[in-house]
Amino acid sequence: MVSIHMAGITLQQAQAQLDAWIAANTAVAAGQSYSIGGRSLTRVNAAEILNQIEFWERRVVRLSNGRGGIRVRYAQSNGQGQQGGQGSPSNSGIPW
């Protein structure tokens, strides 16, 4: 079995993004505009702000639980000593 772990964003970076989007939500709720990364957010962007908050909340939780990166796993069979029928994960070469 081969496992590839691709490092991504850190917990601190994800938390900073979440904090920025929460601040944007607070500002927009008070009738102000807010800028993040060159984008100006207003009341019409409330759905986008909430989507971003939900995204970054999930990311922070995942990183806090040690599941931050993307993992790709697959099994390769050498055809010797393998048990299992056709199409089983142990001998199919299909990513699992």
Buried (B, 14 or more C-beta within 10 A) or exposed (E): EEEEEEEEBEBEBBBBBBEBBBEBBEBBEEEEEBEBEEEEBEEEBBEBBEEBBEBBBEBBEBBEEEEBBEEEEBBEBEEEEEEEEEEBBBBBEEEE
